Amino acid sequence: MKKLTFGALMILTVTATATSAMAQDAAAGKSSFNKCLACHAIGEGAKNKVGPELNGLDGRHSGTAPDYNYSDANKNSGITWNEAQFKEYIKDPKAKIPGTKMAFAGIKNETEINNLWTYVSQFDKDGKIKQ
């Protein structure tokens, strides 16, 4: 019985820790997103700015946000956004998509990139946080 109780406590502890870490990552990612706010919006009611709104980015084909005027380079990149593509892109956008209009030097810090992806990828195409 002691082993069963200990095992249950361990599972609860690991689950609570993982949930807490995920919340911290999203919170840190939201803070990092402040670097993006001048050009991009995300969340309910997000609209295109200098850059496209980023709702539903995970799984979206590059160059397809409605009513945004993308560069040919971005439209023709063949990228479907996912974690790996985003992380490579955000480090150096002009290297990933030569000819992109995105004038951003990039983020080099891996932890910040991970946190930013956690934040951005939580939004569905309607700007609601996925459950």
Helices and strands as residue ranges (DSSP letters): H 2-32, G 33-35, H 72-75, H 83-91, H 93-96, H 110-120
